[in-house]
Amino acid sequence: MAISLANFTKLNQSVSLLESGASKAGSPIALVVLCTWVGARPKHIQKYDERYRQLYPSADIIIIASSIADMSYRSDRAQRDTLKPAREVILSHGGREAVLLHAFSNGGAQCASQLAASLPFSDRQKAFKVIILDSCPGVGSYQRSANAMKLSLPRGGVQQAIGVVLIHITLIVLFFCDRLLGVENAVSATRKRLLKNDVFPLDVPRLYIYSKTDDMVPDVDVHMHAEDARRNGYLDIRETVFDESAHCAHAVKHDSEYWKAVGDVVKAKL
């Protein structure tokens, strides 16, 4: 379901857009694409929306909500159909204006990789000028996947109890398919897609932001991916690692350091 924030226009069930109405001339960033984590609520995303509006007042902002369905049973084609409005906005910039892609957790990373892969090949090579990966990508494990999915459930009551049961049934089926039938799970597929230079060009600066105390996506998972990106030839790979902050809450605990790292990687592409 689309995350509803003030002044945003809902383009479909997952995608919302805020148009600044201002000229993009002279702005280091013309469009910010926020791919949220599963279960993210408006109050969670609002802080990122507000800060990006402060940093780049003339930039438009797209918010794309991720879901359990995207991480489990929805096909690539179905997901890419849902992403069509976001794709059209990105393509309207035609590679001439800087687009920043900011993904959160495995759900957001999966969404971001689907979005990039769904662009025509020639546009993929110039669509994004900066990529930021917050608390991702992880390595899929049963318990961590279950914990992440539970974030999208109502808190307390019968609905949560039923939801937990359904999550475990879904994960049992997915892990059966993965281990015995060779059907790759969404987390593994996302890790690989983020390293494909025909989807994400080698010259696009990439910032990984993560914590040593994240209990959903361990720091070693993210650091290993950053190292893989370097080995694969990506030219500007940065890591901002915090000693203590919760999953997708690094900007809450370390506000100034977080946004300095974002600003620095944006400047690198100017």
C-alpha positions in Angstrom: 0.0 0.0 0.0 1.3 3.5 -0.9 2.7 5.5 2.0 0.5 8.6 2.3 2.3 11.8 3.3 1.0 15.4 3.1 1.2 17.0 -0.4 2.0 13.6 -2.1 -0.1 12.4 -5.0 -0.8 8.6 -4.9 0.0 7.2 -8.4 -1.1 3.7 -7.6 -1.2 1.3 -4.6 2.6 1.4 -4.1 3.9 4.7 -5.6 3.5 8.3 -4.4 4.9 11.5 -5.9 5.7 14.9 -4.6 6.4 17.5 -7.3 8.2 20.6 -6.0 7.1 22.8 -8.9 10.5 24.5 -8.8 13.1 24.7 -11.6 15.7 22.0 -11.4 18.4 24.3 -12.8 21.4 24.4 -10.6 20.1 21.7 -8.2 22.5 18.9 -7.5 19.6 16.5 -7.3 16.4 16.8 -9.3 14.6 13.7 -8.2 14.8 11.5 -5.0 13.5 7.9 -5.2 12.8 6.4 -1.8 12.3 2.6 -1.8 11.0 1.8 1.7 11.3 -1.2 3.9 8.5 -3.7 4.4 6.2 -2.3 7.1 7.4 1.3 7.0 4.8 3.7 8.2 4.3 7.4 7.2 5.9 8.7 10.4 9.0 6.6 9.6 9.4 8.0 6.1 8.5 11.5 6.8 11.8 12.3 8.4 13.6 11.3 5.2 11.1 13.3 3.0 11.6 16.4 5.2 15.4 16.2 5.2 15.6 15.7 1.5 13.3 18.7 1.0 15.7 20.7 3.2 18.8 19.6 1.3 17.4 19.8 -2.2 14.3 22.1 -2.1 13.6 21.9 -5.9 13.8 18.1 -6.1 10.7 16.0 -6.7 10.3 12.9 -4.5 9.0 9.5 -5.2 8.1 7.1 -2.4 7.7 3.4 -3.3 6.3 1.0 -0.7 7.6 -2.6 -0.5 5.5 -5.5 0.7 5.6 -9.1 1.9 4.0 -10.1 -1.4 7.0 -8.5 -3.3 9.4 -10.4 -1.2 7.6 -13.8 -1.5 5.2 -14.7 -4.3 4.7 -11.7 -6.7 6.4 -12.2 -10.0 9.0 -9.9 -11.5 6.5 -8.9 -14.2 3.8 -8.0 -11.7 6.2 -5.9 -9.6 7.5 -4.1 -12.7 3.9 -3.3 -13.8 3.4 -1.7 -10.3 6.5 0.3 -10.7 5.4 1.8 -14.1 4.5 5.2 -12.7 7.8 5.6 -11.0 9.6 4.4 -14.1 7.8 7.0 -16.2 8.8 9.8 -13.8 12.5 8.7 -13.9 12.4 8.5 -17.7 10.9 12.0 -17.9 14.2 13.3 -16.6 15.9 11.6 -19.6 19.3 11.2 -17.8 19.8 14.9 -18.0 19.0 15.6 -14.4 20.4 13.9 -11.3 18.3 11.2 -9.8 19.2 9.8 -6.3 18.0 6.2 -5.4 17.8 5.5 -1.7 16.7 2.0 -0.6 16.0 0.7 2.9 16.4 -2.9 4.1 16.0 -5.9 1.9 12.5 -4.9 0.9 13.6 -1.5 -0.4 16.7 -3.0 -2.1 14.6 -5.6 -3.9 12.2 -2.8 -5.0 15.1 -0.6 -6.2 16.7 -3.4 -8.1 13.4 -4.3 -9.8 13.0 -0.7 -10.7 16.4 -0.3 -12.3 16.1 -3.6 -14.1 12.8 -2.6 -15.6 14.2 0.5 -17.3 15.2 0.2 -21.0 18.9 -0.8 -21.2 20.0 2.6 -22.6 18.2 4.5 -19.8 19.6 2.3 -17.1 23.1 3.5 -17.9 22.2 7.1 -17.1 19.1 7.0 -14.9 20.7 7.2 -11.4 23.6 9.4 -10.4 23.8 8.3 -6.8 22.7 5.1 -5.0 22.3 4.8 -1.2 21.7 1.4 0.5 20.5 1.7 4.1 20.6 -1.5 6.2 20.9 -3.7 3.1 21.4 -6.0 1.4 21.3 -8.8 3.8 21.7 -12.6 3.4 18.3 -14.3 3.7 17.8 -16.4 6.8 14.6 -17.9 8.1 14.4 -16.0 11.4 15.6 -12.6 10.1 13.1 -12.8 7.2 10.4 -13.6 9.7 11.3 -10.7 11.9 11.4 -8.3 9.0 8.0 -9.4 7.7 6.4 -9.0 11.1 7.1 -5.3 11.0 4.2 -5.0 8.5 1.6 -6.6 10.8 -0.9 -4.8 13.1 0.4 -4.7 16.6 -1.3 -7.0 19.1 -4.6 -8.9 18.8 -5.9 -11.7 16.6 -4.8 -10.1 13.4 -1.2 -10.1 14.4 -1.4 -13.7 15.6 -2.9 -14.9 12.4 -0.4 -12.8 10.4 2.6 -14.4 12.2 1.2 -17.9 11.4 0.8 -16.9 7.7 4.3 -15.5 7.6 5.8 -18.8 8.9 3.8 -20.8 6.4 5.0 -18.5 3.6 8.6 -18.8 4.7 8.5 -22.6 5.0 7.2 -22.8 1.4 9.8 -20.3 0.2 12.7 -22.0 1.9 11.5 -25.4 0.6 11.4 -24.0 -2.9 14.9 -22.4 -2.5 16.7 -25.4 -0.9 15.0 -28.3 -2.6 13.7 -26.9 -5.9 16.4 -24.4 -6.7 13.9 -21.4 -6.9 16.0 -18.4 -5.8 14.6 -16.3 -3.0 14.1 -12.6 -3.3 17.0 -11.6 -1.0 19.6 -13.7 -2.8 18.3 -12.5 -6.2 18.5 -8.9 -5.0 22.1 -9.3 -3.8 23.1 -10.5 -7.3 21.1 -7.9 -9.2 22.8 -5.1 -7.3 26.1 -6.3 -8.6 25.1 -6.5 -12.3 26.7 -3.7 -14.2 24.1 -3.9 -17.0 21.6 -2.9 -14.3 23.7 -0.5 -12.1 26.6 1.1 -14.0 30.1 0.8 -12.5 30.7 4.6 -12.4 27.7 5.4 -10.2 28.8 6.3 -6.6 27.3 3.9 -4.0 27.0 4.4 -0.3 26.2 1.6 2.2 25.0 2.7 5.6 24.7 0.1 8.3 25.3 -0.7 12.0 27.2 -3.2 14.0 24.1 -3.8 16.2 21.5 -4.3 13.5 19.6 -7.5 14.5 17.9 -7.9 11.2 20.7 -7.3 8.7 24.1 -8.0 10.3 27.0 -5.6 9.4 29.0 -8.5 7.9 26.2 -9.1 5.3 26.4 -5.5 4.1 30.2 -5.2 4.2 30.6 -8.4 2.2 28.3 -7.0 -0.5 30.4 -3.7 -0.5 33.5 -5.8 -1.0 31.9 -7.8 -3.8 31.0 -4.6 -5.5 34.6 -3.4 -5.4 35.8 -6.7 -6.7 33.2 -6.5 -9.5 34.7 -3.2 -10.6 32.5 -0.6 -9.1 34.5 2.6 -8.9 33.2 4.5 -5.9 32.0 2.3 -3.0 31.6 4.0 0.4 30.6 2.5 3.7 29.3 4.5 6.7 29.3 2.1 9.7 27.8 3.0 13.1 28.7 1.2 16.3 25.1 1.3 17.7 21.8 1.9 15.9 18.8 -0.1 15.1 17.7 -1.5 11.7 16.7 1.4 9.4 17.1 3.8 12.3 20.6 5.1 11.7 19.4 8.6 10.8 17.5 8.8 14.1 20.5 7.8 16.2 23.2 9.5 14.1 21.5 12.4 12.3 24.5 14.6 11.5 26.8 11.8 10.5 24.1 10.1 8.4 23.3 13.2 6.3 26.9 14.2 6.0 27.6 10.9 4.4 24.7 11.4 2.0 25.8 14.9 1.1 29.4 13.7 0.5 28.4 11.0 -1.9 26.2 13.4 -3.8 29.0 15.9 -4.1 31.2 13.2 -5.5 29.0 13.0 -8.6 28.9 16.8 -9.3 
